Amino acid sequence: MTGDNVRLPVIPETITVHLGAPGDGGENVTVPFADYIKNVASSEVYPTWSEAALRANILAQTSFALNRVYTEYYRSRGYDYDITNSTASDQAFVYGREIFDNISSLVDELFDDYISRRGAVEPLFAQYCNGTTVTCDGLSQWGSEALAKQGLGAYDILTTYYGDDIDIIKDAEVSGAGESYPGAALRLGSFGNSVRSVQFRLNRIADNYPAIPRILYPNGFFDEETEAAVKAFQRIFSLTPDGIVGRATWYRILKIYSSVKSLSDLASEGIPIEDVTNTFPEVLKKGERGAPVVELQYLLSFISDFVPFIPAPAVDGIFGDETEKSLVAFQTYYGLDETGIADEAVWAKIRSVYRGMLEAYPDDFYLANEAYPGYPVDAGSEGEFVLRVQRYLNYLSDYYGAIPKIAEDGLFGPATERAVKAFQELFGIDTSGAVGALTYNRLYSEYKRLSSGSRQ
């Protein structure tokens, strides 16, 4: 089982700083993240500056550091630290120095806030310089003080240098960020959000390296298509082409992904939210409700048609006694621990059994080609299943004006999401914008009803 490594940014509890330039023999020190920012701010700017300028600089320094941590800039290059104190590469940090009281108070307020480009999730690589002896494309430290004296607030100072399309993300989660590598190699048959992360990254890298075949279904299942993409990546970047994502391949993928998207650059392409949306539902247990429960009930109900030992639960989105009984029966029949809880391993087994049953049908039977494939799709997904959803939506739009026409391109973009939400609202389904079992089967049944000539 793999961990959750398709990550939203968090504020790390600690940060490891290399005291020297990248690659030299300097010492590494690990300090609380807030203390690191206090040290940087006390080393980079003057405590006598206007509060608005200090706030703007602290936010830039925090965002810069978080970008290094989030992209694993140094760790993906084989180093055992998060950032250096070399001002040629990073920002000033003087280990053991005195911290100014007013800066300490401001950092206590601001250390869990950072700058993000609107539409992207990663902390902005908030480049800055002193603005006098050194100039750059980012914030001018002395210029920020001049703007503060003109009456500009911290956000307006930041937009002056970084553009109007920035947001300040406030009160981010503080957590032990750790490394993203899942701890065990990913290979044919692996599953989970770590696999999906690899698939999304390889698809983006393939835009720059067309010899890497695209993965049509980046759904978290490490299949032959994913293995072929991994092998192609490994051949291009002089790794052993075994199709296994161990630590070396994981971090090389991360490094190249960050490079092609310019994540460590002020003009970053950005990581959209759909790239860090986990497709594996949360662990489900008795008492929970909602779309993931519907998904579970639908798959168990289908499987029960083939395995009478497993009772079919009602598909009502409520994880009650009936659903628990069905799930325990599934676990018993397939040799899993009888917990009555759907964790990542249980989900993978359920989906695998479901797909096996679909594939048992003859190729010319509709279930082989038109049934729900066993996994949801949402913003950022692509492939044949998305194309099928788009085709059905466009057909229905001829009968229901509230459903807009969309391009049938196999790419689940904003237009497809709007059409899905319109369909869901029209038919009383939770307007998540994602196409899970409930939405797809209602969509397909409505399509079949209308295409067969029935208007009842």
C-alpha positions, 0 to 999 in steps of 0.5 A, spaced: 500 500 500 502 506 498 502 513 502 498 519 500 504 523 496 500 527 491 500 533 496 498 540 498 503 545 501 504 544 508 508 549 513 514 544 515 515 544 523 522 544 521 527 546 516 534 543 514 539 548 512 546 547 509 551 552 512 554 554 505 553 553 498 550 547 494 555 541 494 560 544 499 562 541 505 558 545 510 554 543 516 547 542 516 542 544 521 535 543 523 531 548 526 524 550 527 521 553 521 518 559 524 525 560 527 528 560 520 524 565 518 525 570 524 533 569 522 532 570 515 528 576 516 533 579 521 539 578 516 535 580 510 532 587 512 532 592 517 527 592 523 526 599 523 523 599 516 515 600 516 511 594 518 508 594 511 514 593 508 517 588 513 510 584 512 511 584 505 518 581 505 517 576 511 511 573 506 516 573 500 521 570 504 516 564 507 514 563 500 521 562 497 523 557 503 516 553 502 517 553 494 524 550 496 521 545 501 515 543 497 518 542 490 524 538 494 529 542 490 535 540 493 533 533 496 531 531 488 538 533 487 541 528 492 542 533 497 540 531 505 537 538 506 532 543 504 535 550 503 542 553 503 544 559 507 548 562 500 545 568 498 547 566 491 542 561 491 537 562 497 537 567 502 541 569 508 541 565 514 546 566 520 546 561 525 545 563 532 544 570 530 540 575 535 533 576 532 529 582 533 523 583 537 518 586 532 520 581 527 519 575 531 512 578 533 511 579 526 513 572 524 509 569 529 503 572 526 505 570 518 510 564 518 504 560 516 502 564 510 505 564 503 504 567 496 501 563 491 499 564 484 492 564 483 490 558 480 496 554 482 497 551 489 505 551 490 508 556 494 510 562 489 518 562 488 518 569 491 525 571 488 527 578 491 533 582 492 536 588 495 534 593 489 540 597 490 547 593 489 543 587 486 536 588 482 532 582 479 525 580 476 522 580 483 521 584 490 526 590 491 527 590 498 529 597 499 523 599 494 518 595 498 520 600 504 519 606 499 512 603 497 510 603 504 512 610 506 507 612 500 502 608 504 501 601 500 500 595 504 503 589 504 499 586 499 499 592 494 507 592 495 507 584 493 502 585 487 507 591 485 512 586 484 509 579 483 503 581 479 495 582 481 494 574 480 497 572 487 493 570 493 496 570 500 494 563 503 493 564 510 493 559 516 496 553 512 497 547 516 503 546 520 505 539 519 511 534 519 512 535 511 517 529 510 519 527 504 515 525 498 518 518 496 512 513 499 518 509 502 517 503 497 518 502 490 512 503 485 511 497 480 506 493 476 500 492 480 502 498 485 496 503 487 494 509 490 495 516 490 503 516 489 502 512 483 497 517 480 502 523 482 507 519 478 502 518 472 501 526 472 508 528 472 510 523 467 504 526 462 507 533 463 514 531 462 512 527 456 510 534 453 517 536 453 520 529 451 515 526 446 518 519 446 515 518 453 508 515 451 502 518 455 498 515 460 491 515 458 488 513 465 492 517 470 488 513 475 492 511 481 493 504 478 500 502 476 499 498 469 503 496 463 501 503 460 505 506 466 510 501 466 512 503 459 512 510 460 517 509 466 521 505 462 522 510 457 523 516 462 528 512 465 532 510 458 532 518 457 535 520 463 540 514 464 537 510 469 536 503 469 530 501 465 526 496 469 519 500 469 520 500 477 519 507 481 524 507 486 527 512 490 532 514 484 527 514 479 522 518 484 526 524 485 529 524 478 521 524 475 520 530 481 526 534 478 525 534 471 517 535 472 519 541 477 524 543 471 519 543 465 514 547 469 519 552 472 516 551 479 523 554 482 522 560 477 518 566 478 515 565 472 512 558 474 507 554 470 504 552 476 501 546 479 493 546 478 489 543 484 487 537 479 494 535 480 494 534 487 487 531 488 487 524 490 482 519 487 482 514 492 477 516 497 478 517 504 478 511 509 470 509 509 467 506 515 460 505 518 457 512 520 459 516 514 455 518 508 456 521 501 459 520 494 465 515 496 460 511 500 455 511 493 461 509 490 463 503 494 456 501 495 455 501 487 461 496 486 459 491 492 452 491 489 455 489 482 460 484 485 454 481 489 451 479 482 457 474 481 458 472 488 452 470 491 455 470 498 456 477 498 449 481 499 448 487 495 447 493 499 442 499 498 446 504 494 444 510 498 450 514 500 449 511 507 454 507 510 450 503 515 449 496 518 447 493 511 453 496 507 458 494 513 455 487 512 456 487 505 463 489 505 465 484 511 463 479 506 467 481 500 473 481 505 471 474 507 470 472 500 477 475 498 481 473 504 482 480 506 482 482 514 474 482 516 475 490 518 468 492 515 473 498 513 474 500 506 481 503 506 486 503 500 488 496 500 480 494 500 479 499 495 484 497 490 481 489 491 474 492 490 476 495 483 480 490 481 475 484 482 470 489 478 474 490 472 475 483 472 468 481 472 467 487 466 472 483 462 469 477 463 463 479 458 464 478 451 467 484 447 460 485 443 456 485 450 455 493 452 458 492 459 465 490 456 465 497 453 460 502 456 459 500 463 462 504 469 470 503 469 471 502 476 474 509 478 471 516 478 474 522 473 474 529 475 478 535 473 484 534 469 482 526 467 483 524 460 482 518 456 477 514 453 472 514 459 472 522 459 471 522 451 465 517 453 462 522 458 463 528 453 459 524 448 453 522 452 453 529 455 453 532 448 447 528 446 443 530 452 444 537 451 440 536 445 434 535 450 436 539 456 438 546 454 441 547 461 447 542 459 452 546 455 455 543 449 462 541 450 468 539 446 469 531 445 476 531 446 477 526 452 480 532 456 476 533 463 477 541 463 473 546 466 467 546 460 466 538 461 466 540 469 460 545 468 456 540 463 457 535 469 455 539 474 449 542 470 447 534 469 448 533 476 443 539 478 438 537 473 437 530 476 438 531 483 445 529 484 450 532 489 454 537 484 461 535 485 463 536 478 466 529 478 463 523 475 463 517 479 458 511 479 452 514 481 453 520 476 455 515 470 450 510 471 444 516 471 448 519 465 448 512 461 441 510 463 438 517 460 443 517 454 440 510 452 433 512 454 433 517 449 437 514 444 433 508 443 427 513 442 423 512 449 421 519 451 417 516 457 
